[in-house]
Amino acid sequence: MLKFEIVKGRKRCKALWDRFSPKMALWDLWEVRECFQHKGLSYHFILGIDNGEEAGIMPLAHHKEDNDYIYFGDLFPEQDRFLIADKKKYLRAFLDGCPKGTNILYLDNSEKGLCRLRKGGKRYFLDFSKRGSSIDGYLASFSKKHRKNLRYDLKRLEGSGCRAVFGRKGDFGRLVELNMKAFGKESDYADKNHLESMKKLLKVLEKGGMLSMISIDTGGKTEAVGMGAIFRNKYYVLASSRNTKISNLGKLLTFKQMEYALKHGCIKIDFLSYESGWKELWNLDSEDMFEFVK
């Protein structure tokens, strides 16, 4: 018979996560998710035990201010998973065992069909294996006129002196500055918890050899910055900012990220789920994510 135990100590939670996490995506890494486990969250892992054997975990975190329960790592990481050895056998019991006020909002597409879940937002990505493994193959998905205009915009920027610089981690501060200028109080970085979490993430990625920083310099200033990560032949676009007064600068940064990803053997680029309008226009691949709310 399946019984549950609530685990709240970091050391044991980490051991359980490392045991049951498939480590298929960047978000499956403990050290990445822990960056977002700020002071307002406490560990609340639900451990299932069947006849003395650990059957899996529902890795939740208790949000003290809102008094609800979310997936470990707050709301920036995606591709949440049910970390259960035999989901067909145990998942329903685990879900029933979740406390009232549980909100898991970014369940990976692979979890659909196991139980009734609510459709959530879309996750956007680019699979180069379906596009001839090249940027030209990707561009072929656009009309001839669109391709011509896009190439013109990029050549014009590079012709005006815009150049890409790689590996300058100190430009994270400029990324934040540009974002704050563009969005003011609505900027993600106006949230101190998010800002500190992203700083921690940068250090974790650098230590693990996964960090990618791409900057665009022009006129003696850094006017666009992108922060990314490489894990298991996939490039993750984690944050980016630009001077909104310079037309098409975001396009140039995105293409430099694509070039970098391909050069480093990545066959997919993950653009995450945040939708500001442009992702639907860029012929990206997408898939639904799902939600469990109790």
C-alpha positions as CSV (number, residue, x, y, z in Angstrom):
1,M,0.0,0.0,0.0
2,L,1.3,3.4,-1.0
3,K,2.0,5.8,1.9
4,F,3.3,9.3,1.8
5,E,5.9,11.2,3.8
6,I,6.6,15.0,3.6
7,V,10.3,15.8,3.2
8,K,11.4,19.3,4.0
9,G,15.1,19.1,4.5
10,R,17.2,20.3,1.6
11,K,19.8,17.5,1.8
12,R,17.3,14.7,1.5
13,C,15.2,16.5,-1.1
14,K,18.3,16.9,-3.2
15,A,19.1,13.2,-2.9
16,L,15.5,12.2,-3.9
17,W,15.6,14.6,-6.8
18,D,18.9,13.3,-8.1
19,R,17.5,9.8,-7.9
20,F,14.3,10.3,-9.7
21,S,15.1,13.2,-12.1
22,P,15.7,11.9,-15.7
23,K,18.2,14.8,-16.3
24,M,17.0,15.1,-19.9
25,A,16.5,18.9,-19.9
26,L,18.3,21.8,-18.3
27,W,15.4,22.1,-15.9
28,D,15.9,18.6,-14.6
29,L,19.2,19.7,-12.9
30,W,18.9,20.3,-9.2
31,E,21.5,23.1,-9.2
32,V,19.6,25.0,-11.9
33,R,16.2,24.8,-10.2
34,E,17.6,25.6,-6.8
35,C,18.7,29.0,-8.1
36,F,15.0,30.0,-8.1
37,Q,14.2,28.5,-4.6
38,H,14.2,31.9,-2.9
39,K,13.6,32.7,0.8
40,G,9.8,32.8,0.3
41,L,9.7,29.1,-0.6
42,S,10.3,26.1,1.5
43,Y,10.8,22.5,0.4
44,H,7.6,20.3,0.5
45,F,8.5,17.1,-1.4
46,I,5.9,14.4,-1.2
47,L,7.6,11.0,-1.1
48,G,5.6,7.9,-1.9
49,I,6.7,4.6,-0.2
50,D,5.2,1.2,-1.2
51,N,6.1,-1.7,0.9
52,G,9.3,0.0,2.1
53,E,10.4,1.0,-1.4
54,E,10.5,4.6,-2.6
55,A,8.1,4.9,-5.5
56,G,8.8,8.5,-6.5
57,I,8.3,12.2,-5.5
58,M,6.0,15.1,-6.1
59,P,8.6,17.9,-5.7
60,L,6.6,20.8,-4.4
61,A,7.6,24.0,-2.7
62,H,5.4,25.9,-0.2
63,H,5.0,29.6,-1.1
64,K,4.6,31.2,2.3
65,E,3.2,34.6,1.2
66,D,0.4,33.1,-1.0
67,N,0.1,29.9,1.1
68,D,0.0,27.7,-2.0
69,Y,2.2,24.9,-3.4
70,I,4.1,25.1,-6.6
71,Y,6.7,22.9,-8.4
72,F,10.2,23.1,-7.0
73,G,12.1,26.1,-8.5
74,D,9.3,28.6,-8.7
75,L,7.8,29.7,-12.0
76,F,10.8,30.4,-14.3
77,P,11.9,26.8,-14.9
78,E,9.7,24.8,-17.3
79,Q,9.1,21.2,-18.4
80,D,8.0,20.1,-14.9
81,R,7.7,16.4,-14.5
82,F,6.0,13.9,-12.3
83,L,9.0,12.1,-10.8
84,I,7.4,8.8,-10.2
85,A,8.8,5.4,-11.1
86,D,5.5,3.8,-12.3
87,K,3.2,6.6,-13.2
88,K,0.4,4.4,-14.4
89,K,0.3,2.7,-11.1
90,Y,1.0,5.6,-8.7
91,L,0.2,9.0,-10.3
92,R,-3.4,9.2,-9.4
93,A,-2.6,8.6,-5.7
94,F,0.2,11.2,-5.8
95,L,-2.1,13.8,-7.3
96,D,-4.8,13.0,-4.6
97,G,-2.1,13.4,-2.0
98,C,-1.2,16.9,-3.1
99,P,-2.4,19.6,-0.7
100,K,-5.1,22.0,-1.5
101,G,-3.7,25.0,-3.3
102,T,-1.3,23.1,-5.5
103,N,-0.5,24.8,-8.8
104,I,1.8,23.1,-11.2
105,L,1.7,25.3,-14.3
106,Y,4.5,24.2,-16.7
107,L,4.1,20.4,-17.0
108,D,6.0,18.9,-19.9
109,N,4.1,17.8,-22.9
110,S,5.3,14.2,-22.2
111,E,3.0,14.1,-19.1
112,K,-0.2,14.4,-21.1
113,G,-2.4,11.4,-21.3
114,L,-1.5,10.1,-17.9
115,C,-4.4,11.9,-16.2
116,R,-6.8,14.7,-16.8
117,L,-4.7,17.9,-17.0
118,R,-5.6,21.4,-18.0
119,K,-4.0,22.8,-21.2
120,G,-1.6,25.6,-20.4
121,G,0.6,27.8,-22.5
122,K,2.9,26.9,-25.4
123,R,6.6,26.2,-25.3
124,Y,8.5,27.5,-28.3
125,F,11.6,25.9,-29.8
126,L,13.4,25.4,-33.1
127,D,14.3,21.9,-34.3
128,F,17.1,22.2,-36.8
129,S,16.9,18.5,-37.7
130,K,13.6,19.3,-39.5
131,R,15.1,22.4,-41.2
132,G,18.1,20.9,-43.0
133,S,20.3,21.4,-39.9
134,S,21.1,25.0,-41.1
135,I,19.9,28.5,-40.8
136,D,19.2,28.6,-44.6
137,G,17.0,25.5,-44.1
138,Y,15.1,27.4,-41.4
139,L,14.8,30.5,-43.5
140,A,13.3,28.4,-46.3
141,S,10.2,28.2,-44.2
142,F,9.5,31.9,-44.9
143,S,8.3,33.5,-48.1
144,K,10.9,34.7,-50.6
145,K,10.0,38.3,-49.8
146,H,10.2,37.8,-46.1
147,R,13.7,36.1,-46.5
148,K,14.9,39.0,-48.6
149,N,13.7,41.6,-46.1
150,L,15.2,39.7,-43.2
151,R,18.6,39.4,-44.8
152,Y,18.5,43.0,-45.8
153,D,17.8,44.1,-42.2
154,L,20.6,42.0,-40.8
155,K,23.2,43.1,-43.4
156,R,22.2,46.8,-42.8
157,L,22.9,46.4,-39.1
158,E,26.2,44.7,-39.5
159,G,27.1,47.2,-42.2
160,S,26.5,50.0,-39.8
161,G,29.0,48.6,-37.3
162,C,27.1,46.2,-35.2
163,R,29.3,43.3,-34.1
164,A,28.7,40.2,-31.9
165,V,30.9,39.6,-28.9
166,F,30.9,36.2,-27.2
167,G,31.6,35.1,-23.6
168,R,31.4,38.5,-21.9
169,K,29.6,37.4,-18.7
170,G,30.0,40.8,-17.1
171,D,27.4,42.1,-19.6
172,F,24.6,40.6,-17.5
173,G,24.4,43.9,-15.7
174,R,23.9,45.6,-19.1
175,L,21.2,43.1,-19.9
176,V,19.3,44.0,-16.7
177,E,19.8,47.7,-17.4
178,L,18.4,47.5,-20.9
179,N,15.5,45.5,-19.7
180,M,14.7,48.0,-17.0
181,K,14.9,50.8,-19.5
182,A,12.5,49.1,-21.8
183,F,9.9,47.8,-19.2
184,G,10.4,49.9,-16.1
185,K,8.4,48.5,-13.1
186,E,7.0,45.7,-15.4
187,S,10.5,44.3,-15.9
188,D,11.1,40.9,-14.5
189,Y,14.3,42.3,-12.9
190,A,12.3,44.8,-10.8
191,D,11.6,41.6,-8.8
192,K,14.6,41.3,-6.4
193,N,14.0,37.5,-6.1
194,H,14.1,37.0,-9.9
195,L,17.2,39.2,-10.2
196,E,19.1,37.3,-7.5
197,S,18.0,34.0,-9.0
198,M,19.3,34.9,-12.4
199,K,22.6,36.0,-10.9
200,K,22.9,32.6,-9.2
201,L,21.9,30.8,-12.5
202,L,24.7,32.6,-14.3
203,K,27.2,31.4,-11.8
204,V,25.9,27.8,-11.9
205,L,26.0,27.7,-15.7
206,E,29.5,29.2,-15.8
207,K,30.7,26.6,-13.3
208,G,29.2,23.8,-15.2
209,G,30.6,25.0,-18.6
210,M,27.1,25.6,-19.9
211,L,26.9,29.4,-20.1
212,S,26.5,31.4,-23.3
213,M,26.7,35.2,-23.3
214,I,26.3,37.0,-26.6
215,S,26.5,40.8,-26.8
216,I,26.0,43.2,-29.7
217,D,28.2,46.2,-29.7
218,T,27.7,49.3,-31.8
219,G,28.8,52.9,-31.5
220,G,31.1,52.0,-28.6
221,K,28.3,50.7,-26.5
222,T,26.7,47.3,-25.8
223,E,23.2,47.6,-27.1
224,A,21.9,44.0,-26.9
225,V,22.7,41.1,-24.6
226,G,21.5,37.5,-24.6
227,M,22.1,34.9,-21.9
228,G,21.8,31.2,-22.8
229,A,22.8,27.7,-21.9
230,I,23.9,24.6,-23.6
231,F,22.8,21.2,-22.2
232,R,22.6,17.9,-24.1
233,N,22.9,19.4,-27.6
234,K,20.2,21.9,-26.9
235,Y,20.6,25.7,-26.6
236,Y,18.3,27.5,-24.1
237,V,17.5,31.2,-24.7
238,L,17.2,32.3,-21.1
239,A,17.2,36.0,-21.1
240,S,17.7,38.8,-23.6
241,S,17.5,42.6,-23.7
242,R,18.2,45.3,-26.4
243,N,18.1,49.0,-27.0
244,T,14.5,49.3,-28.4
245,K,15.5,52.5,-30.2
246,I,17.6,50.5,-32.6
247,S,15.4,48.8,-35.2
248,N,15.9,45.0,-35.8
249,L,18.6,44.6,-33.1
250,G,16.6,41.8,-31.6
251,K,16.6,40.0,-34.9
252,L,20.4,40.2,-35.1
253,L,20.8,38.9,-31.6
254,T,18.5,36.0,-32.3
255,F,20.4,35.0,-35.4
256,K,23.7,35.2,-33.6
257,Q,22.2,32.8,-31.0
258,M,21.2,30.5,-33.8
259,E,24.7,30.6,-35.4
260,Y,26.3,30.0,-32.0
261,A,24.0,27.0,-31.2
262,L,24.7,25.3,-34.6
263,K,28.4,25.9,-34.3
264,H,28.4,24.2,-30.9
265,G,26.5,21.1,-32.1
266,C,23.0,22.0,-30.9
267,I,20.2,20.6,-32.9
268,K,17.5,22.4,-31.0
269,I,17.0,25.9,-29.6
270,D,14.5,26.3,-26.7
271,F,12.9,29.7,-26.7
272,L,10.8,28.9,-23.6
273,S,7.2,29.7,-23.1
274,Y,7.1,33.5,-22.5
275,E,5.3,34.9,-25.5
276,S,5.7,38.6,-26.4
277,G,4.2,38.2,-29.9
278,W,7.3,37.7,-32.0
279,K,7.6,33.9,-31.5
280,E,4.4,33.2,-33.4
281,L,5.8,35.2,-36.3
282,W,9.1,33.4,-36.5
283,N,7.9,30.0,-37.7
284,L,9.1,28.3,-34.6
285,D,8.0,24.9,-33.5
286,S,5.8,24.7,-30.5
287,E,4.0,22.3,-28.2
288,D,1.5,22.7,-25.4
289,M,2.3,22.5,-21.8
290,F,-0.1,21.4,-19.1
291,E,-1.3,22.4,-15.7
292,F,-2.4,20.6,-12.6
293,V,-4.4,22.7,-10.2
294,K,-6.0,21.6,-7.0
